[in-house]
Amino acid sequence: MFLHAFALRADMIAAALLMAALWLILCRPLRGSNIALILLLVGLAFVSTIKAVLYAPAFLGVLLFRLERPGHRRALAGAALLVALAGLSLLWLAPHLPTTGPAGALRDIGDLGRASIDRMFSGGVFPQGVWLVLQIAFAPLLSVAILAAILHACWPGRGWMERILFLSLLAPLATVTIYRNAFPYHFAFILPPAAVAIAPVVGWLRRRYGVVAVSFLPLAGSLLLSLNQDRDVLSRQRAIQTGIQTIFPVPVAYIDNSGMAGNFPRAVNHFASGWALDNYSRSGEPIFSDALEAEPVPMLLANNVVLRGIFYDTNFDSDLHPADDRILRENYIPHWGRVFVAGKAIRPGEDELLVHVRVPGIYTVEGGAVTIDGHRHAVGNLVRLSRGKHVIGGGRTSAAVLRWGDHLERPAFAWPEGLMYTAY
């Protein structure tokens, strides 16, 4: 929570909305206005992220605890069972439903559900076990308190409704055993109900050791984590921004993973998350090739493993569309660190070469003289290349480079060593 609660993700918004709804159910009169507010909060949480469904056990348990009449509890349990069966039926029937009309809308919902389940729960058991171990190590007191809360709920003599309440609040945390994206930011989303469930344990500690000591222990953990953080990430990011603006004083269209050059226009508004990559592969559309055909894209910033895998040996299968992999590999050359610019590396040789220029504009000749479309160009010359095919003459005695731009500058400092981002 200390490290990731302020991550720029919808998860945190959904967690706040869902916890507010749980508080209303547990602590406020279940009148029409409060029920309407609860439904609004839950609806907004689902708009924020479909992961809000992972709070379902907590809501069911809190509602069962709050309802006083056995008949109401049986009705709620029956309704929950019917909803679950209806959802499973829709998931099973969705591929067989018509694509138009009301049934088409149901099919779309079912297809979205199937894709979500496949994405969220296809990683096996403890898909992110290493991160789980790290979170336990980062918060040993909370981990012990959660274990104690489970024992408290299951202790002999505990009433059934009280047991259901505490176990239901702890239940969402169990998703770390099967949820594919149980990365650190997931814990910031899924821990709030568990933090409520440990209240009896914290209350016992407060009575035994006092409020100051109990408050200091989690604060000490946060301070230790804070001291362990890499404080130079921001300065590296600023150095990269400065370097990019040195190369391109006037913003140009570029390709990257996350919009890191914030004041430059992105040619492809694509974030290479696991889900986004799956959708990209499923669509079969060469989105990067299409972007290069639509406008000149002089810069590529290889700021994630997918884009780095095109140029470096990262032992990562990027699964890019073959056309995208080829067009990026053949049309960008190293310039400064992980900044690549449009260009062509021309090998020496006697035979003519046919090159396909995908990024039109002014190019600088580097490394050796070269003949392009019958015209000889010395080192340092500028040549305007249009989009399309160009003939490189034979008799090349040395390697040459055609680099986009008019003698593009390089920053006076090296690409900063270390991480560009913290973990998530």
Secondary structure, DSSP 8 states (H G I E B T S, - for coil): -TTTTTSSSHHHHHHHHHHHHHHHHHHS---HHHHHHHHHHHHHHHHH-GGGGGGHHHHHHHHHHH--SHHHHHHHHHHHHHHHHHHHHHHHHGGGS-SSHHHHHHHHHHHHHHHHHHHHS-S-SSTTHHHHHHHHHH-HHHHHHHHHHHHHHHSTT--HHHHHHHHHHHGGGGGGGT-TT--HHHHHHHHHHHHHHTHHHHHHHHHHH-HHHHHHHHHHHHHHHHHTS-TTHHHHHHHHHHHHHHH-SS---EE-SS--STTS-BSS-----HHHHHHHHHHT--HHHHHHHHS---EEE--SHHHHHHHS--S------HHHHHHHHHHEEEEETTEEEEEEEE--BSS-EEEEESS-EEEEEESS-EEETTEEE-TT-EEEE-SEEEEE-S-B-S-EEEEESSS----SS----S-SS---
